[in-house]
Amino acid sequence: MTTSSPHTIFHVDMDAFFVSVEELFDPSLKGKPVVVGGQRDERGVVSAASYAARKFGVHSAMPLRTAAKLCSQAIFVNGHPERYREYSAKVHEVLGHFSPLVEMASVDEAYLDMTGTERLHGRPLRSAHALHAAMKSATQLNCSIGIGTSRLVAKVSSAKAKPNGVLWVLPGQEAKFLAPLDVGAIPGVGKVMEQKLHALGIRQVGDLARLEERDLEQRFGKWGLALAGKSRGLDAGGWFDNAVGENVDAKSISHEHTFNEDTGDAERLRSTLMRLSEMVGRRLREGGYFARTLQLKLRYKDFTTITRAHSLEEPTQMDHQIFEQARRLFFANWKAGAPVRLLGVQASNFESGPGQMDLLEPSRDARWQKALAAADHLRDKFGESAIGLARGMKGGFRERVHENPAALPGSSKKKNE
């Protein structure tokens, strides 16, 4: 009986991607503590930090104001999402030369299934070094590459290879490699789960691997079984349910905006909802989705947060229809004049096709579709702020530097008929 050879999976992670792209356009930033995501006095969070800034404890998702306190000499940069999309596309192009099975996990990281490519690219280490060199030549950016028999092992090993390195966990050595690592190193184990495991005396992955699957299932249900598999280096549930390169439908699409200063200005709030609706509509059209359920998120100055949803008779992906529902939900629930800290718009309950067209004016829907497609094309070329509906102009805000932006390479997998 023959056994199939193990998979060879690469995880390619661009080193300090946002900062590195900024350095290409402003070489004076090299070697300095740089924070991307906004200015030091704003309410936003850090999108990326240079290695020099990280030495002071600055990290992504940290409030910008906290980063400024930890590293007063840091240079704060708003960021340029259009540049990151451009370079992400270059990264995607390089990866496509090495494997037809590429999955962009975010704007700056990807998985490649390199199984069966040895005759073309050589053994894993050789092909990884070739990919390393090709990436540097095409983009002038560094990357780190983890190699394993699963996506989980490849992702963990790429983190250990940073910066600008390559690490291969040989087949059969997965459990040994993972055993001494903290359980928080397992993808999908967040702070809350990490604390629960620590409370049980489970601090290292090896501690987790020694437990019976039955015990883990009793404590954590299906996630406990997934943890048991992950501790041995398997792609067991959670983040890794699908094959590399397989199209996975999104469950929801949302965009939020936190105001730098709380506002009770009704016109500004209305315009911000329009801009958020445009951003959600763009992502829906990019994925080929039509949303039946739309949800508003409203957070007041005191952090009191409410969400309200409405299900449509016919699903949509049109900006003006999304805005109309968001506007109705907002004004039905907002305490008039009360300062608002955050607004968000979410679309969910997706369908693959449009609902019934307006029987009275069927051409109106077609004109909207054509106009929005043209707007999307302009945004692809010139950035998200290149064009928008007039109603949303007063609510214009800087596009947040995001790991999963619109126009992510490889994201437009579903085509509208």
N, C-alpha and C positions, 0 to 999 in steps of 0.2 A: 504494500500500500504506500503510495507516495504522498508526501505532505507538501503543501504549498509553501513557497518561500515567503519570509516575512515582508511586509510592506516597507518601503523606504519613503518617509515623509520628511520634508524640509519645512521648517518655520523660519521665514525670512522677516527680520524686524529691523527697520531702518533706525539708525542710532540718532536719538534726539532730533527727530525728523523736522519738526517745525522750526526749531532753532537752527538746524543745519541749513535749511532752505533760506532762512533769513540771512545767514552768514554769506551765502553765495551772492546775495544782492548788496550786502553791506559787510565787506571783509573786516571792518574795524571791530565787529562784534566778536571775532574769533578769540577764544581763550578767556572771555569775560563772563561774569555772571549775568545771564540773560533770562528774562521771564517773558513768555509769550501768552497772550490772552487778554490783555487790557492794561490799564494804568494803575499805579500803586494806590491811588485813592478811590478806585472804583469797587463796586460790590461783587464783581464777577469772580471767577475762579481761574487758577493757573491752568493753562492748556498744556504747557510744556516748559521745562527748565533746562538750561544748559548744565553740563556736568559741573562746571564751576559754581553754579548756583545751588546745585544739589548738595554740595559739601556743607552748606549752611542749613540744611534741613528742608529746603524748598522742594516741593514735589507737585505733580499734577493733581488737580481737584482741590488744592488748598486755596482758601480765600486770598485774593490778591493783596489785601491789606495785611494779612498775616505774613505773606511772603516778604512784603516791604519791611516789616518789623524784624524778621529773621535775617534779611540780607539788605541792609539799607543802601548799599552801593550797587545793587542790581539795576540793570537797564531793562525797563519795561517796554514791551512792543505789543501793539494791538494785534498784530498778525495779519496775514494776507491769504485768506482761504483760496482765492483763485490761483495763487502760486502753488499752494499745496496740492490742489487738484491737478495742476499741470505736471508737477513732478511725480505725483502718484501714478498718473497715466504713463509716464516714462518708466517708472518701476514696473508697472504691469506689463509693459511691452517687453522689457528685458526678461521677466519671468516666463513669458510666453514662448521664448526661444528655447527654454529648458524643459518645459513640460506642457502638454495640452490641458492638464488638470490643475488649474490655478484657482484658488479661492482667496479673494481679498477680504481678510477679516476686518480690516479697517483701512483708513487712508494710508497707513504706514506699515502695515504688516500683512503677510500672506502665507498661506500653506500651499505647498506643491506636492503632488503625489509623483515621486520619482521612480516608483516601482517599474522595473523593466526597461529603464533608460540606460543601463550600463554600457551596452554596445555602442550607444550614441555619444554618451558623455563620460563614460568611465565609472570607476567605483565612487561611492558617495563622497568621500573626502576630496577626491580629485574634481568631481563635478561641482562640489560646494565652493572650492577655491576658484574654479573657473567662473562660477556665478558671481562670486565676490568681486573678481576683477572686472567682469562685464558690467556689473552695477556701478562700480566706481568710474569706469570709462564713459558710460552713457549718461550718468547723472551727476558725477563729481561728489556723490554722497557715500558715506560708509554704511554698512549694514552688518548685522550679526546673524548667523545661521545656526539653528539647532537641527540635528538629524536624529531621528528615532523611528521606531516601528509603529508609532502612533502619533497623532497630533498632540496629545497631551505631553508625551515625552519630548517631542520636538520643541514645543513651546517653552517648557521648563528649561531645556538645555540651551535654547537661544538666549534666555535671560542670564544664564551662567556664562555664556560666551561674550557678553557685552563688556566693553565696547569693541566693535570691529573684529570679532573673532568667529571661530567655527568650533562647534563641539558636537561630536558624534557619540551617542550612547549605543554601544554595540548590541545586536540582538541577543537576548538572554540576560542582559545586565540591567534591565529596566528597574526591577525592584531594588537591587543593590544601589543604583544611582539615586533613587528617590528616598530610600530609607532614612538617611540622616537629615533630610530637609524638613523645615517646619511645615505643618499641615497647611498653613496659609499659602504655601507655594503651589498648591494644587489649584489649577484653574477652576473657578466656580465656587471656591471656598472663600466666602466673604468674612468680614470682621465678626459678624454675629455668630456664624457657624464656627469660626475659629475659636471664639470664646467658649462656645458650648463644648467643643472638643477638649479644650484646655481644662475646663471644669471637670471633665471625666478622666483627666490625667493623660490625655492623648495630645502630645505636643509635636511629635515627629511623625512623618509618614510611615516609618517603620512600626511605630506604636499602633497605627491604624491597621496596617497589614496583618498584624498578629491577632486581631480580633476576628471572631466568627462572623460570617455574613449574616447569620440569623440574629445575632445580638444587635448588629448595626441596623438591620431592617426593623427590629422591634422598636428601636429608639428613634429612627429617622425615616422610616417608611422606605419608599422606592429610592429616595436620595441616599439612604444608608447603603443600599445595594450598589448604587453607583459609586459611592465613596470606596467601597471595598474593591471594586474593579480598578478605580483610579489609582489606588495605593499600589497596585501591581503594574501600573503603566498602561492600562487599557483605556480606550476611548469609550468609557462606560457612561452613557447618558449625559444629561446636563448640556454642556456646551457642544458636545461632539456626537450628536445623534445621526448626522448625515455623512455621506461620503464627501471627500474633497472635490470641490467643483460642482456638487449637486445643488440645484436651485432650491432654496428653502423660502417659502412664502413668509413674509412678515406678518405678525399678529396685529400690530398697530403702528401708526406713524404719528409723531407728535413734535411740536416745537413750542418752546417757552421763551419768555423774555422777562428778565428781572430789571426793573427800572433802577437807574443809578440813584435817583431820588424818588421817594413815593409820590404818586400823583393822583389827584382826584379830578383832573381835567377830562371831562367826558369826550371831547373831540380827540384828544391825544390817545385816550384808551380805545376809542372806536378805530382810529387809524392803526394802532398797534395790532388790534385784532385782525384788521385787513391784511397787514403784512404777514402775520403768522398764518393766516388762511392761505395766502399765496405760497408760502413755504411748504405747507402741508400738501396743497394741491400739486405742486411741482413734484414732490416725492411720490405721490399717488400715480401721476402720469408716468413717471420714470419707471415704476414697477409694474405698470399696467393694471393697477388696482382701482376698484370703484368702491367707495366706503358707504355703508348703510348707516353707521352710527357715528355721530360727532359729539365730542365732549369738550366742555369748557373747564379750565382750571383757573381759580381766582384766589389770590393770596393777599390778605390785608397787611397793613403796617405792623400789626401785633402778631403776625405769622398765622393767624386764623386762616384756614384754607378750606374752600368748598369746591366740589366738582359736580357738574350737572351735565347729563347726557340726553341726547334726543336721537331717535331712530327715524330715518327718512322713509317715505313711501317708495322712493326710487333711489338707488345708490348713485353717487356722484364722484367726480374727480375735478370738478370745476371750482376755481377760486371763489367766484362770486356767490355760488351756492353754499359753499362751506362758510364763508363770511356771514351770510345772512342768518344761518343757524347759530353761529357763534355770537353774533350781535344780539339776537333774540334771547339767548340763554344769559348773556351778560346783563342786559338791562332788566331782565326779569328777576335777577338775583343780587345785583349790586346795590349796596346802600348808597344812594346818590350822594356824591360829594366825599365819600369816605376814601382816604388815601389808599391806593393799591400798590403793592410791592411787586407782584408778579402776575402775569397772564400767560395762559397756555391753551393751545388748541390741539386736540387729538382726533384722529380718524381710526376707526376699527370696523370689525365685522365686514371683511372684504368680500367682494364678488369679482368674478373675472370679466364681466361685461356690463355695459351701461343698462340703465333701466329704460322704460318706455320714453321715447322722445316727446317733447311738447307737441301734441297733435294740432294745436292752433298755429304754432309757429315752428315747424320742424327745422326750418333753415336757420333759426336763431341759435339753436344748440350747435349746429354745424359751424356757424360763424365763430362762436365762442371757442370751440375745439381748435379751429384753425388759428385763431388769434393767440390762444394760449400755447399752442405748439410753436408758433413763431417766437413768442416771448421766451420759452424754454431754450430755444436754439440760441438766442442772444445771450442768455445767462450762461449757457455752456461756454460760449466764446469769450464773453467779457466779464463774467462774474455775476453773483446773485443780485447785486444792487443795480445792474445795468438797466433794468426796466421793471415797472410795476404799475398797478392800477392807481389812478390819481387819488382815490380815497385813502390809500395807504401811505401816501407820501409824507404826511405830517407825523406818522408813526414810524418813520424810517429809523432803523437802528443798525449799528454795525453788526454784520454777520458774525456770529460766534464761531471761534475756531473749534472745529468739531472733528472727532475721529471718524465719524460716518456721515460725511456731507452728501448733499445731492451731487449727482454726476460722479459718484465713486466708480472707478474703472471696474467693469464687469457687473455693475449693478442693474443695468437695463437689460434684463434677460427675457422679459415678457413683452411681446410686441402686440400692439393694438391692431385689430383687423380694420 
